[in-house]
Amino acid sequence: MGADQKRRTLFRHPLAAVGGAMALAGGALFVVLLLIEFTAGTENPYRSLVTFMLAPFIVTLGVALFLLSVWIQVRLARRRGETVRFNLSIDPTDPGYMKNLWLFLGLVAALVIIIIYSGTEAYDATDSVAFCGETCHTVMEPQNVTYHNSPHARVLCAECHIGPGASFWVKSKFDGLRQVYATTFNTFSRPIETPIMNLRPAQETCEECHWPRQFYGDKLVTRTYYRTDESNSPWTISLLVKIGGGNPRTGKLEGIHWHMIGPNKIEYIATDTKRHQIPWVRVIRESGDTVTYTDRGADVPDPNDPNVEIRRFDCMDCHNRPSHLFMPPAVALNLALSTRRISPGLPFIRKVGLDLLNAEYTTREQAHDSIASGLRAFYQREYADLASLPTGEINKAAEELGVIYRQNFFPEMKTDYRARENHLSHFVNNGCFRCHNDEMQDAEGNMISHGCSTCHVIVAQGPNDRVSELEQNLDGLEFRHPEDIADAWKEMKCTECHDPQSGY
């Protein structure tokens, strides 16, 4: 080193103070969040996003700013023709250094407080449902609204959509980048495509809370339906649904949840992305015996073809809308009429309400106004001379129809019950009958069971909304159709007459 070479500390430049302060603040944030991560009672991969990405980013940015200050100082010295030796020494005699030292200490104090506070708030925010449902308001609004009206409204989104573990966390992050891009450039599909192809297996999410082996016995389900006649005639049916599972008393695997328990395994091939068309089913039993059922009238893909997906049957193949149920208007009207939120005494209210809810609207605001005005116009036109018609009940019905629409219809995203079919039924969607039908046969001609009593027993039914006044028999009743269709219901699927739009 020449005699005229100066020694100068790298901490003289203001960017060094800013960068150093950010690096220390980011490091402090990382330590705090890491402690929270280790002591948290629940897992949420989005919290890791803040801990292992946000905090290290702040540290990295701070180091980058410090290195930038080094580059600037070296460049300026060379421009001046100075021979300067830069080092990391502390030089209290250097006015520039002392000025930046106080800047550094002040920034450290301020940034540590600001970054730790904002970082922990961001950490808590990722635990909230609002983070998933409201960040991308227009895109996720249908899912967010239906989620809050679902049985899983207290279950965090990430617990079902991602779950614990590193592999699905990484997959979700890459998928999240795709979603951010689609949202930013408005290239997302309307409606959002379903089913979710990279959803974690139900055995690793649903069964964290729901354990099919502990389901057993029957569940009583009572439903009241209203017809589209002038008097909105009720028809009530009570079913003992054979929930089944693993009976702890007998050890027998039984009932509907037989599909999901024990060593038995069910696999299937769907020929469409919605998994509506299933022409091939394979049952692998505990003994190792395998039975394959195929649809005689369908073009069945070759299961040995590596391009053909063989999916293992799980919860989501029946319960495909456990937290985002878009209720068909017929179902919502039945519920509103049975609870008297809409009066059954209003003539043709079910028919008119069904037509108004199913009509095409551009926005929900337009729908709200059109439904209310349309309902009032109907009664003014058709029942103007009916002095006893309660105006208050009409207004109440209009308000309830508006609530039904807001909770289940999202025209901006082209999302409603027609885009979000529910497989947990066989009335208006084939649901169970995708596999359980007389077309699915094995090599010996044996069919997959599809009789009514396979899954439920009718214990009460009749034209009343009071169960006590219905025909009852705990041993079971033969199904009686509300309309006189003789034995046609035995020979055809419900969906050959009923569709989601008309409902049941």
C-alpha positions in Angstrom: 0.0 0.0 0.0 1.4 3.4 -1.0 2.1 6.0 1.6 -0.5 8.3 0.1 -3.3 5.7 0.1 -6.1 6.7 2.4 -8.0 4.3 4.7 -11.8 4.9 4.8 -14.6 2.9 6.4 -17.4 1.5 4.2 -20.0 2.7 6.7 -19.6 6.3 5.7 -22.4 6.1 3.0 -26.1 6.6 4.0 -27.1 3.5 2.0 -24.8 1.4 4.2 -26.8 2.6 7.3 -30.1 1.9 5.6 -29.0 -1.5 4.3 -27.5 -2.5 7.6 -30.6 -1.4 9.5 -32.9 -3.4 7.2 -30.8 -6.5 7.5 -30.9 -6.4 11.3 -34.6 -5.7 11.3 -35.3 -8.5 8.9 -33.2 -10.9 11.0 -35.1 -9.9 14.1 -38.4 -10.4 12.3 -37.2 -13.9 11.2 -36.3 -14.9 14.7 -39.6 -13.7 16.2 -41.7 -15.5 13.5 -39.6 -18.6 13.7 -40.4 -18.8 17.5 -44.1 -18.3 16.7 -43.9 -21.0 14.0 -42.4 -23.5 16.4 -44.9 -22.8 19.1 -48.0 -22.5 17.0 -50.7 -25.0 17.8 -51.9 -25.3 14.2 -50.2 -25.6 10.8 -50.8 -23.1 8.1 -48.5 -23.1 5.1 -49.3 -19.5 4.3 -47.6 -18.5 7.6 -44.5 -20.0 6.3 -44.8 -17.7 3.3 -44.2 -14.8 5.7 -41.6 -16.5 7.9 -39.4 -18.0 5.2 -39.9 -15.6 2.3 -40.8 -12.1 3.6 -38.3 -11.9 6.4 -35.4 -13.3 4.3 -36.4 -11.0 1.5 -36.0 -8.0 3.9 -32.5 -9.3 5.0 -31.5 -9.8 1.4 -32.7 -6.4 0.4 -30.7 -4.9 3.2 -27.5 -6.7 2.2 -28.1 -5.6 -1.4 -28.4 -2.0 -0.4 -25.2 -2.3 1.7 -23.3 -3.8 -1.3 -24.7 -1.0 -3.5 -23.2 1.5 -1.1 -19.9 -0.2 -1.4 -20.0 -0.1 -5.2 -21.0 3.6 -5.2 -18.1 4.5 -2.8 -15.5 2.6 -4.8 -16.8 4.1 -8.1 -16.8 7.7 -6.7 -13.2 7.3 -5.4 -12.0 6.0 -8.7 -13.6 8.9 -10.5 -11.8 11.4 -8.2 -8.5 9.5 -8.9 -8.1 8.7 -5.3 -6.4 5.6 -4.0 -8.6 4.5 -1.1 -8.5 1.4 1.0 -12.1 0.6 2.1 -12.6 -1.5 5.2 -15.2 -2.4 7.8 -13.5 -0.6 10.6 -15.3 1.8 13.0 -13.9 5.3 12.8 -15.3 7.7 15.4 -13.0 10.5 14.1 -14.7 10.4 10.7 -17.6 12.9 10.6 -19.3 11.1 7.8 -19.1 7.8 9.6 -20.5 9.3 12.9 -23.4 10.9 11.0 -24.3 7.6 9.4 -23.8 5.8 12.7 -26.6 7.8 14.3 -28.7 7.3 11.1 -28.1 3.6 11.4 -29.0 3.4 15.0 -32.2 5.4 14.5 -33.2 3.4 11.5 -32.5 0.1 13.3 -34.8 1.2 16.2 -37.5 2.4 13.8 -37.4 -0.5 11.3 -37.2 -3.2 14.0 -40.5 -1.8 15.5 -42.2 -1.3 12.1 -41.0 -4.5 10.4 -41.7 -6.8 13.4 -45.2 -5.2 13.9 -46.1 -5.3 10.2 -44.5 -8.8 9.7 -46.4 -10.3 12.6 -49.6 -8.7 11.4 -49.0 -10.1 8.0 -48.3 -13.5 9.7 -51.7 -13.3 11.5 -53.4 -12.2 8.3 -52.4 -15.3 6.4 -54.2 -17.3 9.1 -57.4 -15.6 8.2 -60.1 -16.7 5.8 -60.1 -13.1 4.4 -56.6 -13.7 3.1 -57.9 -16.4 0.8 -61.5 -15.2 0.1 -61.2 -11.4 -0.1 -57.7 -10.6 -1.5 -58.9 -11.4 -5.0 -62.4 -10.2 -4.3 -64.1 -10.7 -7.7 -62.4 -14.0 -8.5 -62.9 -15.7 -5.1 -66.2 -14.0 -4.0 -68.4 -17.0 -4.9 -66.2 -19.4 -2.9 -65.9 -16.9 0.0 -69.7 -16.3 0.3 -70.6 -20.0 0.0 -67.8 -20.9 2.4 -69.3 -18.7 5.1 -72.6 -20.4 4.7 -71.1 -23.9 4.9 -70.6 -26.4 7.7 -66.9 -25.8 7.5 -67.0 -22.0 8.1 -64.7 -22.4 11.0 -62.1 -24.5 9.1 -59.3 -22.4 7.6 -59.1 -22.6 3.8 -55.5 -23.8 3.8 -56.3 -26.9 6.0 -58.3 -28.4 3.2 -56.8 -26.9 0.1 -53.2 -27.5 1.1 -52.8 -29.2 4.5 -49.5 -29.9 6.3 -46.3 -31.0 4.7 -43.6 -29.4 2.4 -44.5 -31.1 -0.9 -48.0 -29.7 -1.2 -46.9 -26.3 0.2 -44.4 -26.1 -2.7 -47.0 -27.1 -5.2 -49.4 -24.6 -3.8 -46.8 -21.8 -4.2 -46.2 -22.6 -7.8 -50.0 -22.7 -8.4 -50.3 -19.5 -6.5 -47.9 -17.8 -8.9 -50.1 -18.9 -11.8 -53.2 -17.6 -10.1 -51.5 -14.2 -9.3 -50.6 -13.9 -13.0 -54.1 -14.8 -14.2 -55.7 -12.3 -11.8 -53.2 -9.5 -12.7 -53.7 -9.9 -16.4 -57.4 -10.9 -16.2 -56.9 -14.2 -17.9 -58.7 -16.4 -15.3 -61.6 -18.5 -16.4 -65.2 -17.6 -15.6 -66.3 -19.8 -13.8 -63.1 -21.0 -12.1 -62.5 -24.5 -13.4 -63.4 -27.4 -11.2 -62.6 -30.0 -10.0 -59.2 -28.8 -8.6 -56.8 -31.2 -10.2 -53.9 -30.8 -7.6 -56.1 -31.0 -4.5 -54.5 -33.0 -1.7 -56.0 -36.6 -1.2 -59.0 -36.5 1.1 -57.3 -39.1 3.4 -54.8 -36.4 4.3 -57.2 -33.5 4.7 -60.9 -34.6 5.3 -59.9 -37.5 7.5 -57.9 -35.3 9.9 -61.4 -34.5 11.4 -63.7 -37.0 9.8 -62.9 -40.7 10.4 -65.0 -43.0 8.3 -64.2 -46.0 10.5 -66.0 -44.3 13.3 -69.2 -43.7 11.3 -71.8 -46.3 11.9 -75.6 -46.7 12.2 -78.3 -44.8 10.3 -79.1 -41.1 10.1 -82.6 -39.8 10.0 -83.1 -37.1 7.3 -86.4 -35.3 6.8 -87.0 -33.1 3.7 -90.1 -31.2 2.8 -90.6 -30.3 -0.9 -93.2 -28.0 -2.4 -94.8 -28.4 -5.8 -95.2 -25.7 -8.4 -99.0 -25.6 -8.1 -101.1 -22.7 -6.9 -101.2 -23.8 -3.3 -97.5 -24.8 -3.2 -98.6 -28.3 -2.0 -96.0 -29.9 0.4 -94.6 -33.4 0.2 -92.4 -34.6 3.0 -90.2 -37.7 3.2 -88.2 -39.1 6.0 -85.3 -41.4 5.3 -83.0 -43.5 7.4 -79.8 -43.0 5.6 -77.3 -45.9 6.0 -74.3 -43.8 6.8 -72.3 -46.9 7.8 -68.6 -47.1 8.3 -66.8 -49.3 10.7 -69.2 -50.7 13.3 -67.2 -50.8 16.6 -69.6 -53.4 18.0 -69.3 -55.9 15.3 -66.2 -54.9 13.4 -68.2 -55.0 10.2 -67.6 -52.6 7.4 -71.0 -51.4 6.2 -73.2 -48.7 4.8 -72.3 -45.8 2.4 -68.9 -45.2 4.0 -67.9 -48.7 3.1 -66.4 -47.0 0.1 -63.8 -45.3 2.2 -62.7 -47.7 5.0 -60.7 -50.8 5.6 -58.4 -52.5 3.1 -60.9 -52.4 0.3 -60.0 -50.0 -2.5 -62.2 -48.6 -5.3 -60.7 -47.1 -8.4 -62.4 -45.6 -11.5 -61.8 -43.9 -14.8 -63.7 -40.8 -15.8 -63.9 -39.7 -19.4 -64.6 -36.1 -18.7 -62.9 -33.4 -16.6 -66.0 -33.0 -14.4 -66.0 -36.7 -13.5 -69.6 -37.1 -14.6 -69.0 -40.0 -17.0 -67.6 -43.1 -15.3 -67.5 -46.1 -17.6 -65.0 -48.2 -15.6 -64.8 -49.2 -11.9 -62.5 -51.6 -10.2 -62.9 -52.9 -6.7 -59.9 -54.4 -4.9 -61.0 -56.4 -1.9 -59.1 -57.2 1.3 -58.5 -60.8 0.1 -56.8 -59.4 -3.0 -59.7 -60.4 -5.3 -60.4 -57.8 -8.0 -63.7 -57.1 -9.7 -64.0 -54.8 -12.7 -67.2 -53.2 -13.8 -67.6 -51.6 -17.2 -70.4 -49.7 -18.9 -71.8 -51.9 -21.6 -72.9 -49.0 -23.8 -69.8 -46.8 -23.4 -66.4 -46.5 -25.1 -64.3 -47.7 -22.2 -60.7 -46.4 -22.1 -57.9 -49.0 -21.8 -56.8 -49.0 -18.1 -53.3 -50.1 -19.1 -52.8 -47.0 -21.2 -50.3 -44.8 -19.3 -52.2 -41.7 -20.5 -55.4 -42.8 -18.9 -55.9 -41.6 -15.3 -57.1 -44.2 -12.8 -58.3 -42.3 -9.8 -58.7 -43.8 -6.4 -62.2 -43.1 -5.0 -62.2 -40.8 -2.0 -64.4 -38.4 0.0 -64.5 -35.7 -2.7 -66.0 -38.0 -5.3 -69.3 -37.8 -3.5 -68.8 -34.8 -1.2 -67.5 -32.6 -4.0 -69.0 -29.4 -2.5 -68.4 -29.8 1.2 -67.6 -26.1 1.8 -68.7 -24.3 -1.3 -72.3 -25.4 -1.9 -74.2 -23.4 -4.5 -77.7 -24.2 -3.5 -80.1 -24.7 -6.4 -83.1 -22.3 -6.2 -85.6 -25.2 -5.9 -83.7 -26.4 -2.8 -83.4 -22.9 -1.3 -87.1 -22.3 -1.9 -88.1 -25.5 -0.2 -86.1 -24.5 2.8 -87.5 -21.0 2.9 -91.1 -22.3 2.6 -90.7 -24.9 5.2 -89.2 -22.4 7.7 -91.8 -19.8 6.7 -89.3 -17.2 5.6 -91.5 -17.2 2.6 -95.2 -17.9 3.2 -96.6 -21.0 1.5 -99.9 -19.1 1.4 -98.7 -16.9 -1.5 -100.2 -18.5 -4.6 -97.7 -19.9 -7.0 -94.8 -18.5 -5.0 -92.6 -21.5 -5.6 -93.2 -21.4 -9.4 -92.7 -17.7 -9.7 -89.7 -17.6 -7.4 -88.1 -20.4 -9.3 -88.6 -18.6 -12.6 -87.2 -15.3 -11.2 -84.2 -16.9 -9.7 -83.3 -18.9 -12.8 -83.6 -15.9 -15.1 -80.4 -14.5 -16.7 -79.0 -11.4 -15.1 -75.8 -9.4 -15.8 -75.1 -8.3 -12.2 -76.4 -9.2 -8.8 -77.7 -5.6 -8.4 -79.8 -6.0 -11.5 -81.0 -9.4 -10.3 -82.0 -7.9 -6.9 -84.1 -5.2 -8.5 -85.6 -7.4 -11.2 -86.6 -10.2 -8.8 -88.4 -7.8 -6.4 -90.2 -5.9 -9.2 -91.0 -9.1 -11.0 -92.6 -10.7 -8.0 -94.7 -7.6 -7.2 -95.7 -7.3 -10.8 -96.9 -10.9 -10.9 -99.2 -10.5 -8.0 -100.5 -7.1 -9.1 -101.3 -8.7 -12.5 -102.6 -12.1 -11.5 -104.1 -11.4 -8.1 -105.1 -7.8 -8.1 -108.6 -8.6 -7.1 -107.5 -10.8 -4.1 -108.1 -8.3 -1.3 -106.8 -10.8 1.3 -103.4 -11.1 -0.3 -100.9 -9.9 2.3 -98.7 -7.2 0.9 -96.2 -7.6 3.7 -95.7 -11.3 2.8 -95.0 -10.3 -0.8 -92.3 -7.9 0.3 -90.9 -10.4 2.8 -90.8 -13.0 0.0 -89.1 -10.6 -2.4 -86.4 -9.9 0.3 -85.8 -13.6 0.9 -85.5 -14.3 -2.8 -82.9 -11.5 -3.0 -81.0 -13.2 -0.1 -81.1 -16.6 -1.9 -79.7 -15.0 -5.1 -76.9 -13.1 -3.3 -75.8 -16.2 -1.5 -75.8 -18.6 -4.5 -75.6 -16.7 -7.8 -72.6 -14.7 -9.1 -73.2 -13.7 -12.7 -70.0 -11.7 -12.9 -68.1 -14.9 -12.5 -70.7 -17.0 -14.3 -71.0 -19.2 -11.2 -74.0 -20.8 -9.7 -75.5 -24.2 -9.1 -75.4 -24.9 -12.9 -71.7 -24.5 -13.0 -71.1 -26.2 -9.6 -72.9 -29.5 -9.6 -73.4 -31.5 -6.4 -72.7 -35.2 -6.6 -74.2 -36.0 -3.2 -77.6 -36.9 -4.6 -79.3 -38.7 -7.4 -82.4 -36.5 -8.0 -81.2 -33.7 -10.3 -77.6 -34.8 -11.0 -76.6 -38.4 -11.5 -74.3 -38.3 -8.5 -74.5 -41.9 -7.1 -75.9 -43.2 -10.4 -72.6 -42.4 -12.1 -71.5 -45.8 -10.9 -74.6 -47.3 -9.4 -76.6 -48.2 -12.5 -77.7 -51.2 -14.5 -75.2 -50.5 -17.2 -72.2 -51.2 -15.0 -71.6 -55.0 -15.1 -68.7 -57.3 -14.4 -67.5 -60.2 -16.6 -70.3 -62.5 -15.2 -73.0 -59.9 -15.8 -73.4 -58.9 -12.1 -74.3 -55.2 -11.7 -73.2 -52.7 -9.1 -76.1 -52.4 -6.6 -78.5 -49.6 -7.3 -81.7 -50.4 -5.4 -83.2 -47.7 -3.2 -82.7 -49.7 0.0 -79.0 -49.9 -0.7 -78.4 -46.5 0.9 -81.6 -45.6 2.6 -85.0 -46.7 4.0 -88.1 -44.6 3.7 -89.8 -44.4 7.2 -92.3 -41.7 6.5 -93.8 -39.9 3.5 -96.9 -38.0 2.4 -98.5 -34.7 1.4 -97.9 -32.7 4.5 -95.2 -30.7 6.1 -95.9 -32.2 9.6 -94.1 -35.5 10.1 -96.6 -36.6 12.7 -99.3 -36.7 10.1 -97.4 -38.7 7.5 -97.7 -42.4 6.7 -95.0 -44.1 8.8 -93.3 -47.5 9.2 -89.9 -48.0 10.8 -89.6 -51.3 8.8 -89.6 -49.2 5.6 -92.1 -48.0 3.0 -92.1 -48.3 -0.7 -91.4 -45.0 -2.4 -94.5 -43.2 -3.5 -94.1 -40.5 -6.1 -96.0 -37.2 -5.4 -97.4 -37.4 -8.9 -99.2 -40.5 -10.3 -96.5 -42.0 -12.6 -97.3 -45.6 -11.7 -94.1 -47.7 -11.7 -92.1 -45.5 -14.0 -89.8 -44.4 -11.2 -88.6 -48.0 -10.9 -87.5 -48.2 -14.5 -85.8 -44.8 -15.0 -83.4 -42.5 -13.3 -84.8 -39.4 -11.5 -82.6 -37.3 -13.7 -84.6 -38.3 -16.8 -87.4 -36.0 -15.6 -85.7 -33.8 -12.9 -82.9 -31.4 -13.7 -81.1 -28.9 -11.5 -83.1 -26.0 -13.0 -86.6 -27.3 -12.1 -85.3 -29.0 -9.0 -87.4 -31.2 -6.8 
